[in-house]
């Protein structure tokens, strides 16, 4: 006699992260996958429109059922977004790439929510408003000031880090 074995339920597949290098587009921006696997990460590549006035780089972005941590702002991400006045950098960002905000001549306010920031690329702040304000978490103020004020970032003495 054959005994009826209940057929085992197949585990519900979690959608897999896209491979490294894949460009993901959302309604607000484009991202590039920088790490796949269980904890996928992306870099913020560019806003949907160069004419965006305010840009928020989120802590995470969800695409195809997968949540990706936004851990960097890519090189040239917002280069020459001439209408942008404010940018908010999410809590998971560890690195701001070179020329990230280069030539955003109306950019007067940068809010950095991340406490994980490890560096700012060459000319990242070059060509933004001379009197721009960069808000950083209080607990990281002195550390962030050190690497933001390096000549190569494009930081000017007339800018404020607070």
Residue pairs with C-beta under 8 A, 6 or more apart in sequence:
14 65
14 66
15 64
15 65
15 66
16 36
16 66
17 33
17 36
17 37
17 40
17 66
17 68
18 24
18 33
18 36
18 40
18 63
18 64
18 66
19 33
19 36
20 33
20 34
20 35
20 36
21 32
21 33
22 32
22 33
23 30
23 31
23 32
23 33
23 45
24 30
24 31
24 32
24 33
24 42
24 61
24 63
24 68
25 31
25 48
26 48
26 61
26 63
27 48
28 47
28 48
28 56
29 44
29 45
29 46
29 47
29 48
29 55
29 57
29 61
30 45
30 46
30 48
31 42
31 43
31 44
31 45
31 61
31 63
31 68
31 70
32 42
32 43
32 45
32 74
33 40
33 41
33 42
33 68
34 41
34 42
34 43
34 71
34 72
35 41
35 71
39 69
40 66
40 67
40 68
40 69
41 68
41 69
41 70
41 71
41 72
42 61
42 68
42 69
42 70
42 71
43 70
43 71
43 72
43 73
43 74
43 77
43 97
44 57
44 70
44 72
44 73
44 74
44 77
44 93
45 74
45 77
46 74
46 77
46 78
47 55
47 77
47 78
47 81
47 84
50 80
50 81
50 82
50 83
51 81
51 83
52 81
52 83
52 84
53 83
53 84
53 85
53 86
54 84
54 85
54 86
54 87
54 88
55 78
55 81
55 84
55 86
55 87
55 88
56 87
56 88
56 90
57 70
57 73
57 87
57 88
57 89
57 90
57 93
58 70
58 90
59 69
59 70
59 90
59 91
59 92
59 113
60 67
60 68
60 69
60 70
60 90
60 92
61 67
61 68
61 70
62 68
69 92
70 90
70 92
70 93
71 92
71 93
71 94
71 95
72 93
72 94
72 95
72 96
72 97
73 89
73 93
73 95
73 96
73 97
73 100
74 97
74 100
75 97
75 98
75 99
75 100
75 121
76 97
76 98
76 99
76 100
76 102
77 97
77 100
77 101
78 84
78 87
78 100
78 101
78 102
78 104
79 99
79 100
79 101
79 102
79 103
79 104
80 102
80 103
80 104
81 101
81 103
81 104
81 107
82 103
82 104
82 105
82 106
83 106
84 101
84 104
84 106
84 107
85 106
85 107
85 108
85 109
86 107
86 108
86 109
86 110
86 111
87 101
87 104
87 107
87 109
87 110
87 111
88 110
88 111
88 113
89 96
89 110
89 111
89 112
89 113
89 114
89 117
90 113
90 114
91 113
91 114
91 115
91 116
92 114
92 116
93 112
93 114
93 116
93 117
94 114
94 116
94 117
94 118
94 119
95 117
95 118
95 119
95 120
95 121
96 117
96 119
96 120
96 121
96 124
97 121
97 124
98 121
98 122
98 123
98 124
99 121
99 122
99 123
99 124
99 126
100 120
100 121
100 124
101 107
101 110
101 124
101 125
101 127
101 128
102 123
102 124
102 126
102 127
102 154
103 126
103 127
104 127
104 128
105 127
105 128
105 129
106 129
107 128
107 129
107 132
108 128
108 129
108 131
108 132
108 133
109 132
109 133
109 135
110 125
110 128
110 132
110 133
110 134
110 135
111 135
112 134
112 135
112 136
112 137
112 144
113 137
114 137
115 137
115 139
115 140
117 140
117 144
119 147
120 147
120 148
120 150
120 153
121 153
122 152
122 153
122 154
123 152
123 153
123 154
124 153
124 154
125 132
125 134
125 148
125 153
125 154
125 155
125 156
125 159
126 153
126 154
127 154
128 154
128 159
129 159
130 156
130 158
130 159
131 158
131 159
131 160
132 159
132 160
133 159
133 160
133 161
133 162
134 148
134 159
134 160
134 161
134 162
135 162
136 144
136 145
136 161
136 162
141 161
141 162
144 161
145 161
147 153
148 155
148 161
149 155
149 161
